């Protein structure tokens, strides 16, 4: 079955290849633009995306550096790349998810892949994020942003860009800090821990009021026109986050330091058929020690678990235009390393004790070939993609088993325009992802005999876009073979499961000045059969029915007032056997005004969670190591009423 579907897709495409041409394909992704302009609450990309895309939910981990789910999928089930650079976090407990290593003010757009429809990137099993950062401009431009908010939140950021016909340069920097937020009950992060966690895991009295985080980032780019049709692109990003508090985890992050480097060379207009070639080398690394320094257990001796990861890769892409066929052919190679060590430190003398391995040094090497073919004919269009991967995973500990995997992935996406305003779309795809080092080798939970996971999925949708309203509805059905799942108190194992659901987004242009926006998502995940020794067939991480309704009033040019309601049903289907618990329904009201004083200056004033509601978004599946008091795992509530303002100067 795993090979039949991709091969069938190729056969179908071959039969119709001479009769069709490409229409815009909407089934596989949603593109979010103006991320930096709209995400003014903080630098946290996870929060910005969860408020913009119905299929995305957020996992609350701290005041910053939160994680994302796409249709209930997270970790290695979704891929993240920044300008073509594959990014991973170092923490096995998701204190530094990939999206935390790029900040909103540096972003130009984000493409959200929904389903197994990205053949360019390694491991896009059930979705992915393609993040595009700002590009340098020829004309000199600049922007300075100042932000303040509740709980002593402070932000300053600046971006400058300019150049000439040969060289364009961009530099962007940001710094922000915040005290601990308070939830709707008035409790800080430390206060929530004091109420809900065992005494050893609570914060020491002298640290109960320390800031929640400090975060700094700088990005630099240079684009050089070597000739009229050849361009060299250089990019470097540095992120530093210090003393990030993770309330319902056993440890806090001493720091998260990351670097993202990229060198790309692009040659265009090679011939009438051979349109362009792009060669890119990239490198990213994350340095992440987490410790118990601020907790009661660290009064005399505090423990540190120091994780590091690197990712480097080389990607070659060739674009052809052959008799109105658009063909992309590429090669992709990468190597990821991941390792960790733990040690104790004397809190009085700061002398470190003996070091031991917490995650054996592991290398994951991947090589792949991929292709994508687009064609259009009248109202009908299709896009066909295929990828072949070969992956070797080798731990340095010779007592542990090495693993190798191979996979063939493919997808077919079609669109039919019923008329100028209406279209339907259908996608069928299959993709795989290999286990990571944590799932294979982490002491206590690792299982070196894991198979790779394969997702076979069907997506169907309808879209209408006219002068009065825009409406889009999508449904999906995903069959997960050998899904990697953690059994509470045991190790990771392979199970079979299904996930299905849908998303709806709509905009109604009531008048020239008033727009009503809505977004709704629903998903359901089920194991094919309960894990041995358990009875619950519900799949973890499946947030219930959720939606957003917003009223936007443009009262003058580039000035908007917004009233937004966000709501979620209660968690009634959850994996109790593996640590999840029933969460209550919630509704919050947000207000925002963005006022343009002039074309060069605007300010934003907003209030989130106006009625100071106490609620939790994310559940407690056992794949995260969270604090437990008695029977219940500690939930981390969302922030309460939050007032913020942002000043933006452009020139």
N, C-alpha and C positions, 0 to 999 in steps of 0.2 A: 504493500500500500504506500510506503514511504517514497518509493521510486516511481510508482505508476502515475501519480498526480503530476509531478513536474514534467515527466516525459510526455504526458497527455497534453499539457499546456503548450509545449513546443510543437507538437503535432498539429494542434488546432491553429496556432499562429502561422505555421507553414502553409496550411491550406488556404488561409484568407489573406496571406501577405501581399498578394498581387491586386487585391481589391479594396484595401482600406487605407485610410489616412488618419493622422492623429488629431483628435479633438482634445481640449483640455481635460486632463485626468484629475478628478477630485477625490477618488475613493480612498487614496492611501495617506493623505496628509492634510494638515491644517497649518497655514502660515500666519504667524503673528508678527506684525510690524509695530514700529513705534514702542518697543519694549521699554527703552530708556526714558521715553517721555511720559509713559503712563505708570511705570512702577516706581513711585516716589515714596513709598512707605519705608523701604529699606533696600539693601543690595541683594536681597534674597530672591533668586530667580524662581525657586520652587513656589514661593508664595504668589509671585506675579503670574506664573503659568496656571496655577490651580484656580486663579480668579478669572482667567481668560478663556480656557479651553474646557468644554464639558467633560471630555474623556480623561482629564488629568485630576488626580487627587494628591493631596500633600500629606506627608508623614511628618508630624511635629517632633523634632528632636531637641530643639533648643530655641533661643531667640533669633538665631541665624543658622545657616547651613542645614536647611531642612531638605528632605528627600521627596521624590516624585513617584507616583504610580501612573502608568498609562493602562487604562482598562483593567486595573487590579494587578498589573505586573510591575515589578521593580527589579532591583539589583541587576544581574547580568541578563535578565530577560528583556531589558531594553538597552539600547546603545546610546551613547552620548559622544558627539564629536563637536569640536570648536574649530571652525574654519578648516575642516578636514582632518584635524588632529584628534585621535581617539584619546579620551580621558577616562581614567579610573581613580577611585579613591583608595586610600591605604587602610582605612579602619574596617575591620571585619564587622563592627557593630554600627556601621553607617553614620559615624560622626562627621565624616567628610565625603558625602556623596559627590559624584562627578559634577553635578550642577552647582556645587558650592565653590568651585574653583574658577568661576567666571562671574562677574557682577553685572547687574542690570544696566548700569550707566554706560558700559562698553558695548552693549549689544545693539545691532541694527535690526535683526529679525531672528525668529526661531521657527523652524519647520518641524511640526510634530507629526512623526510617522505613526500611523495607527494601523498596526498589523505587520505581517512579515513581508513588507513591500520595498525593502531597501537592499539592493544587491551590492552596493558600493562599500558597505561597512560590515566588518566582521561581527557576527553575533546579534544581528537585529532579529530577535526571535518573535517578539510580540509588539514591538514598537521601538521608537527611537526619537532622539532630539538632534536636529542639525542646527547648531547655533552659528550665526554669522555675526561677526563683530564689525564695528564701523571701519570704513575704508578711508584712507587719506585722500584729500581733495587737492586739486591744483590751486584753487583760490584760497586765500588765507581766511580761516574761520575759527571761531572759538566759542566755548560755552563754559560758564561757571555756575555750579549748583550749590546752594546752601540749604540744609534741611535741619529742622529741629522737631522734636516730638515728645510725647509723654515718656516718663521714666528716663529723663535726661538723655534722650536720643539726640545725637549730633552727627551731622554728615557734611563734608565738604568735598566737592569733586570738580575737576576741570578737564576739558578736552580742547586741544589745539591742533589744527591741521593746515597744511599749506605746501606749496612747492612751485614747480615750473613744468615745462614740457618734458623734462627728463626725469626729475625726482619729485615724488610727493611723500610727505612725512606726516605721521599722526602720533601724538603723545596724549595719553589719557591717564589720569590718576584719581584716586578716591581714598578717603579715610572716614571711618565711622565708628562710633562707640555707643554703647547703651548700657544703662543699668538693667537689672532684672525686671522683666515685665510682671505685672500683676494680673491674675485671672479675674473672672467675674466675682469671685469670692473675696477678692482683695489680697490674695496670697501671692508672694513672689515665687520664683523658682525654688529658692531655698525653703520658703514657707510651705509649698506643696510637698516637698520632700519630708519636712518635719512632721506633717500631718499623716503621711501615707507610707513612710519607709522605716525600716528598723534603725535603731539609734546609731549603729556603726556606720551606716550609709548617709546619715544626716550631715549637714555642713557644720563645721566647728563654729562656735558662737562668733569668733572674731572674723569669720569669713562669710557670715550670713548675708551681709549687705554689699559684697564686692560686685563690680560690674559684671554683666552677662557676657560681654565679648568686646574685643577690639579687632577691627578688620581694616587692612590697607591693601591697595592693589594699584599696580601701574602697568600700562600696556603701551608698547611702542611698535610702530610699523613704518616700513619704507618700501615704496614701490618704485622701481627703476625701469624706465623705458629704454631697453638696450638698443632696439631698433623700432621702427614703426609698428611691427607686428610681434615683437618679442618683449616680454616683461619679466623682471625678477621681483619676487615678493618676499620680504623678510618680516617676521613678526615675532615678538617676545612679550610674554605676560608673566608678571610676578605677583603672587598673592601671599599675604601673611595674615593669619588670624591667631590671636593670642588669648589665652585664658577663657575659652569658650565653655560655659557651664551646660551640662547635660543632666537635667534634674532627675529623670527617672532611670538613668544609667548608673552603674557602679563607679564610673570614672568620669572625669572631665578632661577636656583637651588642653594640654599645656600650650601647644601651638599646632597650627596646620600651615605648613609652608609648601607652596607649589610653584612650579615653573612650567610654562607651555611655550615651546619654540617651534617655528615652522620656516622652512625655506622652500619656495616653489618657483618653478620656471615655466612660463606659458608661451607657446608659439602658436600664432593664429594665422589663418588664411594661407595654409601651406599649399593647397591646390583647390580646384573646384570640388573635388570629392573629399580629400583629407582636410577637414576644417581646422582642427587644432589638436595640439598635444600638450598635456600638463604633467609635469613630474614634481612630486612633493616629498620632501623628507621632513618628518616631525619627531619631536621628543617631548615627553611630559614626565614630571616626577612629583611625588608627594612625600613629605616628611611629617609624620604624625605620631608624637608621643601622647598617650593619655595616662592620667595618674589619679591617685586618691589623696593628693596633697591637701585639699580643702575639706576633706571628710573627717569624721570622728575617728575612723579607722586609721587615719594617717597622722595622728597626734605625735607618736613616737617614731614610727617608720612608715613611710608611704611607698606604695607600689606603683611602678610604671610599666606599661606595655608599649613598646616603641615599634611602630610599623612603618615600613617604607615600601614604595612601589615606583617602578619606572615603566614607561611605555615608549617604544620607538618604532617607527615604521617608514616604509617607502611605498608610494602609490603612483602608478602610471596610468593616465587616462587618455584615450584617443577618441576623437569624435569625427564621424564620417557622415556625409550626406550623399546617399547613393540612390538616384532615381526617386527622390522624395522620401526615401527611408532615412530616418535619423538613427544612426548606430553608434553606441558607446561600447568600447572594448577596453578593459583595464586589467592590470596586475596589482595585487595587494600583498604586502608582506609586513609582518610585525613581530616584535618580541616584547613580552611583558615579564618583569620580575616582581616578586612580592615576597617579603620576609618580615619577621618580627622577633623581638627579644624582650624579655621581662627581667626586672631587677628591683630591689628594694633600696631606698635611700633614707639615711638617718636624718630625721626632720630637724635635729639640732645642729649637726655638723655638716650636713649635705654630702656626706661620704656615701658613695654608691657601694652596694654589696655585689655579690657574684651575679653574673648575667647568665640567663638560660634562654633556650629557644622557645618562642611562643608560636611561631609559624616558620616552618623550614623554608629556606631560600628555594623558590620555585620559579622555573622559567617556562613560559607558555609561548611557543613559536607557531605562528600561523603563516601559511602561504595560500594564495587564492587567485583565481582568474574569474572575471565577471564580464557580463555583457548585458546591454539593454537596447531594445529595438522599439522605435516609435514609428507609427504610420497613421495617416488620416485619409479619410475618403468621405467627402460630403459631411453628413451628420454623424457618421460613425467613426470611432477611433479606438486604437488599442495601444497598449504598452506591454512589452514582454521582457522580463528580466530573468537572468539565470546566474548562478554562482557556484563554484566548486571550491571547497575548503579542505585543506589538510593541516592538522594541528597536532603538535607534540607537546606534552606537559611532563616536565622532568624536575623532580625534587632533588635537592642536594643530599638529603639523607638517603644513603644507599639501602636502608632497611625499608624504605617506602617504595611503593610500586609506581613506575612511570606509566603514562597513558598516551595513546595516540588515537586520533579520531579523524574521520573523513565524512564529508556531507555534500550532497548536491541539493541546492535550493533553487526554486523557480517561482515566478508569479506571472499572472496575466491579469491586466486591468483594462476594462473596456468602458467607454462612455458613448451614449447615444443621445443626441440633442433632439428632443421632440419638436422643439421650435426654438426661436431665438432666446426665449426666457426659461424654458423647462428642459431638464435633462435627467436621465437616470444613469446610474453607474454600477458596475459589478466588478468585483475583484476576487480572484482565487489564488492562494499562495501557500507556499511551504518553505520553512526555514528552520535552521537548527542552531543551537549554541552549546558549547562544551562546558563542563563543570569548571569552577575556578579553584584556586589553591585552598581557600578556606573550606569549601565543600568537600574537597578531596582529602586534605591533610591536617586540618585544624584538630589538635588533640581534644578528645571528648565528643566531637560532633562530625569529624571528617570521615568520609567513606571512599577509599581509593578505588572501589569497584563501580563507581557511578557511570552510567551511560550518558551520552549527550541527550538533550531534550529536543524534540521536534514538534513544531507547531504547524498544523494544517488548518487553514482558515478560509472562510467565505465572508465577503463583505458586500452589502447591497445598499444602495441609497438613491435618494431623489433630491433634486435641488431646483428651486425656482428663484429667479433674480430679476426684478423689474423695478420700475420707478416708485412703486408703492411699498413693496416689502421684499425681504429676502428670507428664504426658508430652506433649511437643509436638514434632512433626517437620514441617519445611517444605522444599519443593523449589522451585527456580526455574529459568527458562530465559530469558535476556536476549539480544535481538538488537540490536546497536549499529550504526546506520547513520551513516556519516561521523564515526566516533569520532576524536577529536583525539589524535594520537600523535606522539611525537618520535623521529625517526630519528637514530641516533647520528652525530654529525658533520654533520648537515644541519638542516633546519627542521621545524617541526610540519607534519603533513599529515593529511588525512582518510583513514581506512581503514574497512572493515567488519569487524566481529568479533562473536563470541558469547561469553557467559559463562554457565555453568550450575553448579549445585551444590545444596547443602542444609545445613540446620542442625538439630540435635537438642538439646533441653534436657529434663531430667528431674529430679524430686525423689522420693525414696522415704522415707516416714515409717516407719522401722523400728520405733521405739518412740515413746512420748511425748517422750523426751529425745534421740533419735538420728535424724538426717536425713542421707541420702546424696544429694548433688547431682552432676549430670553435665551437661556441655555439649560438643558436637562440631560442627565445621564443616568443609566441604570445598567447594572451588570449582575450576573449570577454565576458563581463558580461551584462546581461539584466534582468530587472524586468519583471515578467510575465505581470504586468500591472502597469501603472504609479500610484504613490501615490496620494491619494485624494487631489485635489487642485493643482496638478502638471501635467506636460505633458511629462517630460523626462523619458524615460524607460532605459537609460544607467545606469549601476551599477558603483558606485564609486570605486576608487583604482585599476582600470584595466589599467596598463601601456600598451602602444602600442607595436608594433613589435620592438624588441631589439635584438642586437647581438654583438658578439665579434669574432674577427679574430686575431690570434697571430702566429708569426713566431719565432720559438725557434732554436737557434744554439748552440750546445754543442761543444765548441772549444777546451776543454780539460776536463779531468776527473773532474766531479762535478762543472764545470764552464759553465755557460749558459748566452747567450745574448738573449734578448727578445724584439721584436717589437710588440706592441698590438694596435689594433684599436677597440674602443667601439663606438657603434652608436645606435641611437633610432629614430624611426619615430615620427612625430608630434602627439599630442593628438587630434584626430578627434572625438572619441567617449568618452564623459565624461559627468558627471552628473552636468550640469550647475545649475539645480534647487536646488541642495544641496551643492553649494559652489565651485565646481571644475571649472577650466578654461582651455582654450586652451593653450597648451605649444608647443613651437617650436621643430622641429627636431634638433638633435645635433650629432656631431661626435668629438671624442677626440682621441689623439694619445699618447700612453705611451711607455716609453723606460726603460729597466732595464738590468743591468749586475750584475750577482752574480759570483764572482771570488774566487776560492779556492786557497789561498796562500799555504796552506799545509793542511794535514788532520785534523789539530787542529784549523785552523784559516781561516775564509773567510770574505769577505766584499761585500756589495751590494751597488750599486749606481743606482739611478733611477730618472726619471722625469715623473711625471704624468701631463696630460693636457699640452703637450709641446707647443701648439700654444695659450695657455692662453684663451681658449674659455669661454665665459659667458653663462651658461645654468643652467636649473633647472631640476632635476630628478623627484621630488615628487610634487604631486598636493595638492589641498587645500580643500578636503572633510570636511564638517562642523563638523565631529565627533572630530576633533582637534580644540581647541580654539585658533585661530590665529588672528593676528592683521589685521585690515581692515582700509584702507584709501579710503573714498568714496565708490565706488562700488566694487573695487577689493580687494580681500584678498591677503595679502603679501606673495609672494613666497620667498623661501630662496635658493639662488643660490649655486651651488657646488663650491668647491675651484678652483682657477685658477691654473696657473703653479706652480707645487710643486716639489722641488728638495730635495731628501733625501738620506742618506747613513746609513748603519748599519754595525757594526763590531761584529763578533761572534767568541768567543773563547771557544773551547771545550777541555775537558781532561777526 
